[in-house]
Amino acid sequence: MLSLLAVALGVTAATVQAAAATPEPQTLRTYQGTTISAFAQDGPLVAWFSRGRQHCNGVHVISLANGLQTALPQQTARNVTCRWEVGASPVRLALGGSTALWTLQARSPIPFDYLIGAAVADPKERRYQEIAHTLSGSGLWLGGISGDGSTLVYGVTSVDYADEAGCLAGTSPCTLKVVGGGVYRVEGRPRLVPGTDRTGAVAVAAAGGAVAYVPTTTVGKQGRPVATAELAIEVVDATTGASISHVRTEGTPLALALSAKVVSTLERTPLGLRVAWYERTSGQPLGSLPVSRKASPELTATDTTIVYRVGRSIRAVDVATSKARTLALAAAVPVGLSLEGARLAWAENLPGSARIRTLTLRP
């Protein structure tokens, strides 16, 4: 009888340990009557773009260190963010230290992304650039935004006609080509990261004073910039543009993440999608793992863990073991999956409310 009890207690303890090894997501904040369009975090700060139904749109910032919170930008009569018709159009948000950078998108009179920012210490709305292109595709295309610490960056690709005069005259095809662009660092005003203007960028990721970007290879339908495996991902110093490494991928990069030691990608290969990771300082491959063809083109990563999603399923890849596991099943499609140290966070939009969720990852 004693031995049976010991076995039962042992099984119970093992069950408790197994349960403890799988932490559950926690709700950080819940808001009624609003929709969260974008989410980001950096250090102890988390931020999200809230689409107001009766109030102003805005970016809300909370410090997890002390619970203090604020709203950006400062409301003025000329505030663009407040009354922008966000609707279903995507909003991008990046947080670098206590400075936020976000985009507002419009489809008319021409397609453009309005690049806007504000800081906790200086909450005035700063309108940095309208990144616009024509309906046919010529002009500027936004290639993403990213932030980490003092580094806030965005990527742009410039597209133009190979022979505009011939196109207008009808004597030449209206072929579009990449004519430049670049990665810009926001320091009071946008400044081109030297050497990044040769190809433009379709994706960017910042970490530890560096930026990785996916160069634009060619243009697709309606002039949209696209990447291929033909050009290497470039990792450069975010201030000087000095080269750190060239990452040559096996497939076409669909998503990009950068950490202190690792460059992580989601790639499309002839055999399907894979998550791959490379050494940041050398560009050498470290590992890869096939993933579902339904994986969303977004990544967040540290040196040890890469997180991606398939629908509402949030999944992680262990860099050391090359093994994948499911972390959680969100109640709604996760908005802005973000990994900061061991803290994974995202937003969820539920019927009539929105909430911020966090999950502490364990080894």
C-alpha positions as CSV (number, residue, x, y, z in Angstrom):
1,M,0.0,0.0,0.0
2,L,2.8,2.3,0.9
3,S,4.6,1.6,-2.4
4,L,1.4,2.3,-4.3
5,L,1.0,5.6,-2.5
6,A,4.6,6.5,-3.2
7,V,4.0,5.8,-6.9
8,A,0.9,7.9,-6.9
9,L,2.6,10.8,-5.3
10,G,5.5,10.4,-7.8
11,V,3.1,10.5,-10.7
12,T,1.3,13.6,-9.2
13,A,4.6,15.4,-8.7
14,A,5.7,14.6,-12.3
15,T,2.3,15.9,-13.5
16,V,2.7,19.1,-11.5
17,Q,6.3,19.6,-12.9
18,A,5.1,19.0,-16.4
19,A,2.3,21.5,-16.0
20,A,4.7,24.0,-14.4
21,A,7.1,23.6,-17.4
22,T,4.3,25.0,-19.7
23,P,3.5,28.5,-18.4
24,E,0.1,30.0,-19.3
25,P,-0.3,33.4,-21.0
26,Q,-1.3,36.2,-18.7
27,T,-3.5,39.3,-19.4
28,L,-1.6,42.5,-18.8
29,R,-4.4,44.9,-19.8
30,T,-8.0,44.7,-21.1
31,Y,-9.7,47.6,-22.9
32,Q,-13.4,47.9,-23.8
33,G,-14.7,49.4,-27.0
34,T,-11.4,49.7,-28.8
35,T,-9.2,47.9,-31.4
36,I,-5.5,47.4,-31.2
37,S,-3.9,47.8,-34.7
38,A,-0.2,47.3,-33.8
39,F,1.9,46.3,-30.8
40,A,5.6,46.6,-29.9
41,Q,7.9,46.4,-26.9
42,D,11.5,47.3,-26.0
43,G,13.1,46.8,-22.6
44,P,10.6,47.4,-19.8
45,L,8.2,49.3,-22.1
46,V,5.3,47.9,-24.1
47,A,3.3,50.0,-26.6
48,W,0.3,49.6,-28.8
49,F,-1.6,51.6,-31.4
50,S,-5.2,51.9,-30.3
51,R,-7.9,52.6,-32.9
52,G,-10.4,54.9,-31.3
53,R,-14.1,54.5,-32.0
54,Q,-15.2,57.6,-30.1
55,H,-11.8,59.0,-29.1
56,C,-8.5,59.7,-30.8
57,N,-6.3,57.1,-32.2
58,G,-3.0,56.9,-30.4
59,V,-0.1,55.0,-29.1
60,H,-0.2,53.9,-25.5
61,V,3.0,53.2,-23.6
62,I,3.3,51.4,-20.3
63,S,6.4,50.7,-18.2
64,L,6.3,47.2,-16.7
65,A,9.0,48.4,-14.2
66,N,6.7,50.8,-12.4
67,G,3.3,50.7,-14.0
68,L,3.4,54.3,-15.2
69,Q,1.7,54.9,-18.6
70,T,1.3,57.7,-21.1
71,A,-0.4,58.3,-24.5
72,L,1.3,59.5,-27.7
73,P,1.2,61.9,-29.5
74,Q,0.3,65.0,-27.6
75,Q,-3.1,66.1,-28.8
76,T,-3.1,69.4,-30.9
77,A,-5.3,70.9,-33.5
78,R,-3.0,69.7,-36.2
79,N,-2.7,66.2,-35.0
80,V,-2.7,63.7,-37.9
81,T,-2.9,60.5,-35.9
82,C,-6.0,61.4,-33.9
83,R,-8.6,61.4,-36.6
84,W,-6.9,59.3,-39.3
85,E,-9.4,56.8,-40.8
86,V,-7.4,53.6,-39.9
87,G,-10.2,51.2,-40.8
88,A,-8.8,47.8,-41.8
89,S,-5.6,49.3,-43.2
90,P,-2.4,48.0,-41.6
91,V,-0.6,50.1,-39.0
92,R,3.0,49.4,-38.2
93,L,4.6,50.3,-34.9
94,A,8.2,50.2,-33.6
95,L,9.5,51.1,-30.2
96,G,13.2,52.2,-29.6
97,G,13.7,53.0,-26.0
98,S,11.0,55.5,-25.1
99,T,10.5,56.7,-28.7
100,A,7.7,55.3,-30.9
101,L,7.5,55.2,-34.7
102,W,4.4,54.3,-36.5
103,T,2.8,54.4,-40.0
104,L,-0.6,55.4,-41.2
105,Q,-1.7,54.1,-44.6
106,A,-3.9,55.6,-47.3
107,R,-5.0,54.4,-50.7
108,S,-6.1,57.6,-52.3
109,P,-5.5,59.9,-54.0
110,I,-2.3,57.7,-54.4
111,P,-1.1,54.9,-52.2
112,F,1.2,56.1,-49.4
113,D,2.4,55.4,-45.9
114,Y,2.7,58.4,-43.5
115,L,5.6,57.9,-41.2
116,I,5.0,59.5,-37.8
117,G,6.7,59.5,-34.4
118,A,6.7,60.8,-30.8
119,A,8.7,60.2,-27.6
120,V,7.7,60.0,-24.0
121,A,10.1,62.8,-23.2
122,D,8.9,64.8,-26.3
123,P,5.3,63.8,-27.0
124,K,4.8,66.2,-29.9
125,E,3.7,64.5,-33.2
126,R,6.5,64.4,-35.7
127,R,5.6,63.8,-39.3
128,Y,8.8,62.4,-40.9
129,Q,7.8,61.4,-44.4
130,E,5.0,60.5,-46.8
131,I,6.3,57.4,-48.6
132,A,4.2,57.4,-51.7
133,H,4.0,55.7,-55.1
134,T,1.6,56.0,-58.1
135,L,-1.1,53.4,-58.9
136,S,1.2,52.0,-61.6
137,G,4.0,51.5,-59.0
138,S,6.6,54.2,-59.6
139,G,7.7,56.1,-56.6
140,L,8.6,55.1,-53.0
141,W,7.6,51.9,-51.2
142,L,7.9,51.3,-47.4
143,G,10.0,48.3,-46.5
144,G,9.2,48.0,-42.8
145,I,10.2,49.7,-39.5
146,S,12.0,48.4,-36.5
147,G,13.4,49.6,-33.2
148,D,15.8,48.6,-30.4
149,G,17.3,50.9,-27.7
150,S,18.4,54.1,-29.3
151,T,18.0,52.7,-32.8
152,L,14.8,53.3,-34.8
153,V,15.0,52.5,-38.5
154,Y,12.8,52.1,-41.6
155,G,13.4,50.8,-45.1
156,V,12.4,52.3,-48.5
157,T,12.7,51.2,-52.1
158,S,12.5,53.7,-55.0
159,V,10.9,52.4,-58.2
160,D,11.0,54.1,-61.5
161,Y,10.5,53.5,-65.2
162,A,13.3,52.0,-67.2
163,D,12.4,54.4,-70.1
164,E,9.7,56.8,-68.9
165,A,9.8,59.0,-72.0
166,G,9.4,55.9,-74.2
167,C,6.6,54.6,-72.0
168,L,4.7,57.9,-72.3
169,A,5.3,58.1,-76.0
170,G,4.2,54.5,-76.5
171,T,7.5,53.5,-78.2
172,S,8.8,51.4,-75.3
173,P,7.3,49.1,-72.7
174,C,6.4,50.6,-69.4
175,T,9.0,48.5,-67.5
176,L,9.6,49.4,-63.9
177,K,13.0,48.9,-62.1
178,V,14.6,49.5,-58.7
179,V,16.6,52.7,-58.8
180,G,17.6,52.9,-55.1
181,G,16.1,53.6,-51.7
182,G,17.8,52.8,-48.5
183,V,17.6,52.3,-44.7
184,Y,17.0,55.4,-42.7
185,R,17.7,55.9,-39.0
186,V,15.4,58.3,-37.1
187,E,17.6,60.7,-35.1
188,G,15.5,63.9,-34.7
189,R,15.0,63.5,-38.4
190,P,15.6,60.6,-40.8
191,R,19.2,60.1,-41.8
192,L,20.3,57.6,-44.5
193,V,22.4,54.8,-43.2
194,P,25.5,55.1,-45.5
195,G,25.8,52.5,-48.2
196,T,22.2,51.2,-48.0
197,D,20.9,53.3,-50.9
198,R,22.1,51.0,-53.7
199,T,19.2,48.5,-53.6
200,G,16.6,49.7,-51.2
201,A,15.1,47.4,-48.6
202,V,11.9,45.3,-48.3
203,A,12.5,44.3,-44.7
204,V,14.5,45.7,-41.7
205,A,15.4,44.6,-38.2
206,A,17.3,46.5,-35.6
207,A,19.2,45.2,-32.5
208,G,22.2,46.3,-30.5
209,G,23.2,49.3,-32.6
210,A,23.0,47.3,-35.9
211,V,20.4,46.8,-38.6
212,A,19.8,43.9,-40.9
213,Y,18.0,44.5,-44.1
214,V,16.7,42.4,-47.0
215,P,17.8,44.2,-50.3
216,T,15.2,44.7,-53.0
217,T,16.1,42.5,-56.0
218,T,13.4,43.3,-58.5
219,V,9.8,44.5,-58.8
220,G,6.6,42.4,-59.0
221,K,3.0,43.2,-59.9
222,Q,2.1,46.9,-59.9
223,G,5.7,47.8,-59.2
224,R,5.8,46.2,-55.7
225,P,9.5,45.6,-54.6
226,V,10.3,42.0,-54.0
227,A,13.3,40.0,-52.7
228,T,14.9,36.8,-53.8
229,A,17.7,34.7,-52.6
230,E,19.9,36.3,-55.2
231,L,21.1,39.1,-52.9
232,A,22.4,38.5,-49.5
233,I,20.8,40.0,-46.4
234,E,23.1,42.8,-45.2
235,V,24.0,43.4,-41.6
236,V,25.5,46.9,-41.0
237,D,26.3,49.3,-38.2
238,A,23.1,51.4,-37.9
239,T,25.1,54.7,-37.6
240,T,28.1,54.4,-39.9
241,G,26.8,51.8,-42.3
242,A,30.0,49.7,-41.8
243,S,29.4,46.1,-43.0
244,I,29.2,43.5,-40.3
245,S,28.2,40.5,-42.4
246,H,26.5,39.2,-45.5
247,V,23.9,36.5,-44.9
248,R,23.3,34.3,-48.0
249,T,19.9,32.5,-47.6
250,E,18.8,29.3,-49.3
251,G,15.3,30.7,-50.0
252,T,13.5,34.0,-50.5
253,P,13.3,35.9,-47.2
254,L,9.7,36.5,-46.1
255,A,10.5,37.8,-42.6
256,L,13.5,38.9,-40.7
257,A,14.6,39.2,-37.0
258,L,17.9,40.4,-35.5
259,S,19.3,39.7,-32.0
260,A,22.7,40.2,-30.4
261,K,24.3,37.2,-32.0
262,V,21.8,35.7,-34.5
263,V,20.0,36.7,-37.7
264,S,16.7,34.8,-38.1
265,T,14.7,34.4,-41.2
266,L,11.5,32.9,-42.5
267,E,12.3,31.7,-46.1
268,R,10.4,30.3,-49.0
269,T,12.3,27.5,-50.7
270,P,11.3,25.2,-53.6
271,L,10.4,22.5,-51.0
272,G,8.4,24.8,-48.7
273,L,8.8,27.3,-45.9
274,R,11.6,27.1,-43.3
275,V,12.9,29.1,-40.3
276,A,16.6,29.5,-40.5
277,W,19.2,31.2,-38.4
278,Y,22.7,32.6,-39.0
279,E,25.6,33.9,-37.0
280,R,25.3,37.7,-36.9
281,T,29.1,38.5,-37.1
282,S,30.0,36.1,-39.9
283,G,26.7,35.3,-41.7
284,Q,27.4,31.6,-41.5
285,P,24.4,29.3,-41.2
286,L,23.7,27.8,-37.8
287,G,20.5,25.8,-38.4
288,S,17.1,25.6,-40.0
289,L,13.8,23.8,-39.5
290,P,10.8,23.3,-41.9
291,V,7.6,25.0,-40.8
292,S,4.0,25.0,-41.9
293,R,3.3,26.5,-45.3
294,K,0.6,28.5,-43.5
295,A,3.1,30.3,-41.3
296,S,2.6,34.0,-41.2
297,P,5.4,36.2,-42.7
298,E,6.5,37.6,-39.3
299,L,9.3,36.7,-36.8
300,T,10.5,37.8,-33.4
301,A,13.7,36.3,-31.9
302,T,16.4,36.3,-29.3
303,D,19.7,34.5,-29.5
304,T,18.1,31.3,-28.1
305,T,14.5,31.4,-29.3
306,I,12.7,32.2,-32.6
307,V,8.9,32.8,-32.4
308,Y,6.5,32.6,-35.3
309,R,2.8,31.9,-35.7
310,V,0.5,29.8,-37.8
311,G,-3.0,31.3,-37.6
312,R,-3.7,31.7,-33.9
313,S,-1.1,29.1,-32.9
314,I,2.1,30.7,-31.4
315,R,5.2,28.5,-31.9
316,A,8.8,28.6,-31.0
317,V,12.1,27.2,-32.3
318,D,14.9,26.4,-30.0
319,V,18.1,27.6,-31.6
320,A,20.3,25.1,-29.7
321,T,18.3,22.0,-30.4
322,S,16.5,22.9,-33.7
323,K,13.3,21.7,-32.1
324,A,9.9,23.4,-32.4
325,R,7.1,23.6,-29.8
326,T,3.7,25.2,-29.5
327,L,3.7,27.9,-26.9
328,A,0.0,29.0,-26.9
329,L,-3.2,29.1,-28.9
330,A,-4.4,32.8,-28.9
331,A,-8.1,33.6,-28.6
332,A,-7.8,35.8,-31.6
333,V,-5.1,36.3,-34.3
334,P,-2.1,37.7,-32.4
335,V,-1.2,41.3,-33.2
336,G,2.5,42.3,-33.1
337,L,4.2,39.2,-31.6
338,S,7.3,40.5,-29.8
339,L,10.0,38.7,-27.8
340,E,12.0,40.8,-25.3
341,G,14.3,38.5,-23.3
342,A,12.1,35.8,-21.9
343,R,9.0,37.9,-22.2
344,L,6.8,37.2,-25.2
345,A,3.9,39.7,-25.7
346,W,1.2,40.4,-28.2
347,A,-2.3,41.9,-28.5
348,E,-5.6,40.3,-29.2
349,N,-8.9,41.8,-30.5
350,L,-12.0,40.2,-29.1
351,P,-15.6,41.1,-29.6
352,G,-16.1,44.5,-28.0
353,S,-12.7,44.6,-26.3
354,A,-8.9,44.2,-26.8
355,R,-6.2,42.9,-24.5
356,I,-2.5,42.7,-24.1
357,R,-1.1,39.2,-23.3
358,T,2.3,38.1,-22.0
359,L,4.0,34.8,-21.7
360,T,7.2,34.1,-19.8
361,L,9.3,31.6,-21.7
362,R,11.3,29.0,-19.8
363,P,14.3,27.0,-21.0
